Amino acid sequence: MITLYTWATPNGRKISIMLEECGLPYVVKPIDITRDEQFSAPFVAINPNAKIPAIVDDEVPISV
């Protein structure tokens, strides 16, 4: 299962649209950028650039 870390921004929506069009199952974990959640330690461990969106594929040990 793919986990999408995002917020309601144009770039976040682009990824949601792509996942829907590809028919891939995914869950959304909101990262509230208005509260600087993208700088939290758990999120920075996923994406060291501290930017959203980020994707984690549980089947492959990789995040993008």
Secondary structure as GFF3:
##gff-version 3
##sequence-region A 1 64
A	DSSP	beta_strand	2	6	.	.	.	ID=ss1
A	DSSP	alpha_helix	10	22	.	.	.	ID=ss2
A	DSSP	beta_strand	26	30	.	.	.	ID=ss3
A	DSSP	three_ten_helix	33	35	.	.	.	ID=ss4
A	DSSP	three_ten_helix	37	39	.	.	.	ID=ss5
A	DSSP	alpha_helix	41	46	.	.	.	ID=ss6
A	DSSP	beta_strand	54	57	.	.	.	ID=ss7
A	DSSP	beta_strand	62	63	.	.	.	ID=ss8
###
